[in-house]
Structures are given as C-alpha cells and as structure tokens.
Amino acid sequence: MNRTVTGVLALMALASLTLAPPALGATEAPPSAPTNVTVAWEDIAPLPCCSTARAVRVSWQETGAHPDRVCQDAGFGSYCVETTAEQPNTVVMQADRFSESAATRVSVQVLGPAASEFGYSEVFDTQRLAPPTFTNISPWVDGRLLLTWKPGPAPVDSTPNDPLDLSKPSYRQVSFNGDIFTYGPLMSATSLVISAPSGGLVSVVADEWGFTAPTFEEMINVWDSHPHARIPTTSTYVQSTVVSGAVTSDPWICYGHPPYCAPGSDPPAGRSTPSPGRRVILQGRNATTSAWYTVTSTLSGTGGTYRFSVHSPGTRQYRVLVTGASKPPSADAKAAGVSRVVRTVSVNRVLSARFDDPYVRVGQRVTARLTMAVPSRVRTTLQRWNGATWVNVKYVYLTRGTGSYTFTATRHGVVGWRFVIPSTTAPTGLPVAGTSSKPFYFKAT
C-alpha cells in the first residue's frame, strides 16, 4: 500500500475516535450539598388568619447559583418550598405548616439534572403547646375586660436548647361572633385588657407551631348583665327619692348567618335570669358634662332585686351601675352593666303657706306667710282666686326661705289665696324647680 493511502486511513481512524458518542452510563457529577443550614424565628404579616404569624427563616450556603428544594425532614414531613437559581439562599416557611414532631430538621437540596445530597439544619422539635389556663377574668366598670392566665402544661423538651427554643410561650387573642373567628397579634404577656365581648366570645391560644381554634365550650363567655331600673323623673327637695329594680345576667349564645349573638335566656328581651349578690351602685352627676359619682350602693337580693332611698339634694341625673363579677370566685364571669340615664327634677317643698289669723272682720289687718324648704332669697308672687282664675296681688320677697305680706280685709266672705314660687338653687349648688302652694283661705265677716 502506498504511503498516501496509508495516511488517509490513519486520518479516518483518528476522526472516528474524535466523533464517537460517549460511552453508555456516563453521568454529570452532582453539585455539592448545601452547607451551614440555619433556622431562626421570624414573624410575617399579614396572613388571612392573623395580623402577624409565626414563621421560620431558613438560610444556607452553596457553590454557585442553583434552584433548591427546602423541606421538613427531607420531604418526609410533607412541607417543602422550592426556590429558583435567581433567588437568594434563604426562604421563609410558615410555622403552622410544619407537622408536629419531637425531633425534626430542615433539609436543603440543590436541584438540577443531578440533585445534590441533602444539607441539614440542627435538630429541633415542633411540639404544639397546650392551651393556657385562665387564672382570672375581671370585667371592669368601664366595659373593658382584664384576662390573666398561666401557661398550660408544657410538653417534654426532647431537643433542649435547639435553635428554635423560646424562653416563654407566645399567645394570641381569639374572638368569636356567630360563626367568625378573628385573631389578634402575637404577644408574650400573660395578661390582656380588651374591650368587653359585648355579644361575642373571647379566648387566648398559645401559638408557637400553630394553634387550634378553641371549641365553643373553651371560649370565655362573659355573661351579659343588665340593671333594670325604675328612676323617678321628679322628686321633692330633701324628701326621699326611691330607685328600685332588679339585676339580670345571662350567657351569650352565638349562631346564624350572618353571625348573631344575644343573651341566652328566654324573652322578654333575652334578659330574664335573676342575678343575686351583685354590687349595685346608684350614681349621680350634676350635669351632662359632669363626672359620675357614687350616691350609695347595695347588694342585689333574692331575685336580683335592689332598692335605694336617698334624700333629694336638688335636680341631678341618676343611673344604676352593676359591677362585673370576676371568675374566680364566681363560677362565671359577668360583665358590668349600666341602666339608662334619668334626670330627676327636684321640686321645692312648701313647708307652710297660711294666714296668721284665718278669721277676721272687714277692715282688720291680715298677714299671709310663706316658708319654703330651700332657705333661699327669691321673689314669690301672692295670688288671689277671683272666681275664674288666679290673679297677681303682690310680690313677696323671701329671706332664708320665709316671707310675709300684710294687708286689710275689704270684702266679706271666704277668699282663696296661694303663693307661686320660682326656681332657685339649693345650698348644695344644685337647681331646684319652682312650685305653687296649695290654696289657703281666710274668712272676713
């Protein structure tokens, strides 16, 4: 064979070696497993359920930029999150989606044609917390509610000092009205002052790895309280003003679409269960813009009844307040309640309206005398009955609530007289309404 042919055959053999496909079974080397996988708490907001929610931030390191899969227990915990190559090496995972475990961890795996080995975080537990135990439920007079509680029984910590251990539990308020739950923000305190449920139910749940909404029986049912009150619209100055009534208290029942809550007793008005032994306070104030003050108080008796009898110091407003009942010692927490406001007008009292001598002869002097309960200085009007109406005769000025007028009897017969007294101010500074005396008479012969 000549030298030229020999050279061509050699070149063809070399080309066949260069263009031959790779041998079967050869694979791309997988990327290195992620390292330094860390977990830490982070609150995120908002979620559909809550204003803030508990979450876990997972961070790691890897060589190059790759898509990743982050899972609880390498996917055996069922909760995974995937990232793209463009995203940073960190994700946030909702705590309540982690399955409960006494010992678990987070895995990170690089995805691609050849997935990497898993990189793991430290081991931690995801045990759910028991509901807290309420130690006191105290309704306040202003309508607010003080809740205090202590942590429920803690599960055995199978991974002490793990990176997600908390120094104390976290809680959130849960409110329920009809068929709607609402959740407050996370907090670490063991007491909370809230607006009274006023027709709904309330509770507190422990929230670390999620929580379960309490059942109806587990909700705090602060009973409605209502002081039914009979408050008079008028009274007589320094005479007794009687206020009476009964206190009822009923649990709230919530139901329906849309949600609706109402006191749970039978009609009338869903407020009919007597509430004995309640502190009932009669309050007064001098004007609409004045502060309320305590006039007197008592405890409601059998059937929830109460009765007050106080001297009228002048015109003022009254209302009846029943204070809240705390649990404990009461078996159920009962809200404070207040009656409607009534303005009780105090009317001046005529102590005496008379003639010194009711029997005189025509031409003799006769004296009409008036004494009032309020020792004020006012101008009254002496009037005489003319057979058809009262006519003014004389202005009579009172000094320290008393005054008189002397005149000459000019007509035979019996004539009716009276005093008209204007409004005044009592020594207490409260207004007192005016009045008229009953008719009084003298006979002239």
HUBEL-V116252 format. One record per backbone hydrogen bond with DSSP energy under -1.0 kcal/mol. NH is the residue of the N-H (numbers start at 1). CO is the residue of the C=O. If there is no record, write none. Layout:
<<NH;CO> <NH;CO>>
This chain:
<<6;2> <7;3> <8;4> <9;5> <10;6> <11;7> <12;8> <13;9> <14;10> <15;11> <16;12> <17;13> <18;14> <19;15> <26;23> <35;61> <38;59> <40;57> <42;55> <44;53> <47;50> <53;44> <55;42> <56;93> <57;40> <58;91> <59;38> <60;89> <61;35> <69;109> <70;81> <71;107> <72;79> <73;105> <75;72> <76;73> <77;72> <78;75> <81;70> <83;68> <90;88> <91;58> <93;56> <95;54> <97;94> <98;95> <104;124> <107;71> <108;119> <109;69> <111;67> <116;110> <119;108> <121;106> <124;104> <126;101> <133;150> <135;148> <136;148> <137;327> <138;146> <140;144> <143;140> <145;194> <146;138> <147;192> <148;136> <149;190> <150;133> <158;156> <162;159> <165;162> <171;187> <172;205> <174;203> <175;182> <176;201> <177;180> <179;177> <180;177> <182;175> <184;173> <187;171> <192;147> <194;145> <196;143> <201;176> <202;220> <203;174> <205;172> <207;170> <220;202> <223;333> <224;250> <226;248> <228;226> <228;246> <230;244> <235;345> <237;347> <238;312> <239;236> <241;310> <243;308> <244;230> <245;306> <246;228> <247;304> <248;226> <249;273> <250;224> <253;262> <255;260> <260;255> <262;253> <264;251> <271;268> <275;247> <277;300> <280;298> <281;321> <282;296> <283;319> <284;293> <285;317> <290;287> <293;284> <295;282> <296;282> <298;280> <300;278> <301;305> <304;301> <306;245> <308;243> <310;241> <312;239> <315;431> <316;344> <317;285> <318;342> <319;283> <321;281> <322;337> <323;279> <325;334> <327;137> <330;326> <334;325> <335;223> <337;322> <339;320> <342;318> <344;316> <345;233> <347;235> <348;433> <351;371> <352;371> <354;369> <356;367> <360;443> <363;409> <364;361> <366;407> <368;405> <369;354> <370;403> <371;352> <372;401> <373;349> <376;374> <380;396> <381;420> <382;394> <383;418> <384;391> <385;416> <386;389> <391;384> <393;382> <394;382> <396;380> <398;378> <399;402> <401;376> <402;399> <403;370> <405;368> <407;366> <409;364> <413;444> <415;442> <417;440> <418;383> <420;381> <421;435> <424;432> <426;430> <429;426> <432;424> <433;346> <435;421> <437;419> <440;417> <442;415> <443;358> <444;413> <445;360>>
